[in-house]
Amino acid sequence: MTVSARRLLERIASLTARIAALEADRETAIARAVAAGATWAEIGAAAGVSAQAAHKRHRWLRHSTITGETWHEPPLHR
């Protein structure tokens, strides 16, 4: 492997880690917004998607105002 290829692969790994951190931050912000009373239309507008798309992607996010934790709550299966 060339030095150039190795550097590019390291860059990809670094960017991937940064994207994961940003996505986690966005999920926390969305969960906190829902807990604070924001509507899916407002969240969708802030995220650049429709209310339906925001709800479909993030509807299982939960946030505790007591502990500060954010988590995915899986749907209950019948």
C-alpha positions as CSV (number, residue, x, y, z in Angstrom):
1,M,0.0,0.0,0.0
2,T,1.3,3.4,-0.9
3,V,1.8,6.2,1.6
4,S,-0.9,8.2,-0.2
5,A,-3.4,5.4,0.0
6,R,-2.7,4.9,3.7
7,R,-3.2,8.6,4.4
8,L,-6.5,8.5,2.5
9,L,-7.7,5.5,4.4
10,E,-6.8,7.2,7.7
11,R,-8.7,10.3,6.5
12,I,-11.8,8.1,5.7
13,A,-11.6,6.6,9.2
14,S,-11.3,10.0,10.8
15,L,-14.2,11.4,8.9
16,T,-16.3,8.4,9.7
17,A,-15.7,8.9,13.4
18,R,-16.6,12.5,13.1
19,I,-19.8,11.8,11.3
20,A,-20.8,9.2,13.9
21,A,-20.2,11.8,16.7
22,L,-22.2,14.5,14.8
23,E,-25.1,12.0,14.3
24,A,-25.2,11.2,18.0
25,D,-25.2,14.9,18.8
26,R,-28.1,15.5,16.3
27,E,-30.1,12.6,17.9
28,T,-29.6,14.1,21.3
29,A,-30.7,17.5,20.1
30,I,-33.8,16.0,18.4
31,A,-34.7,13.9,21.5
32,R,-34.3,17.0,23.7
33,A,-36.4,19.1,21.3
34,V,-39.2,16.5,21.4
35,A,-39.1,16.4,25.2
36,A,-39.3,20.2,25.2
37,G,-42.4,20.2,23.1
38,A,-41.2,20.8,19.6
39,T,-43.4,19.4,16.8
40,W,-42.2,17.0,14.2
41,A,-42.9,19.8,11.6
42,E,-40.5,22.1,13.5
43,I,-37.9,19.4,13.8
44,G,-38.2,18.4,10.2
45,A,-37.8,22.0,9.1
46,A,-34.7,22.4,11.2
47,A,-33.3,19.1,9.7
48,G,-34.3,20.0,6.2
49,V,-36.8,17.2,5.8
50,S,-40.6,16.8,6.0
51,A,-42.3,16.3,9.3
52,Q,-43.1,12.7,8.2
53,A,-39.5,11.9,7.4
54,A,-38.3,13.3,10.7
55,H,-40.9,11.3,12.6
56,K,-40.2,8.1,10.7
57,R,-36.5,8.3,11.3
58,H,-36.4,9.6,14.9
59,R,-39.7,8.6,16.5
60,W,-38.0,6.0,18.8
61,L,-35.7,8.6,20.4
62,R,-36.2,9.3,24.0
63,H,-34.6,11.8,26.4
64,S,-34.7,12.0,30.2
65,T,-34.6,15.5,31.5
66,I,-33.7,14.1,34.9
67,T,-30.6,12.0,33.9
68,G,-29.7,13.7,30.6
69,E,-29.7,10.3,28.8
70,T,-30.8,9.8,25.3
71,W,-31.8,6.4,24.0
72,H,-33.7,4.5,21.3
73,E,-36.8,2.9,22.6
74,P,-37.6,0.0,20.4
75,P,-41.3,-0.5,19.4
76,L,-43.4,-3.0,21.4
77,H,-44.2,-6.1,19.3
78,R,-47.6,-7.6,19.5
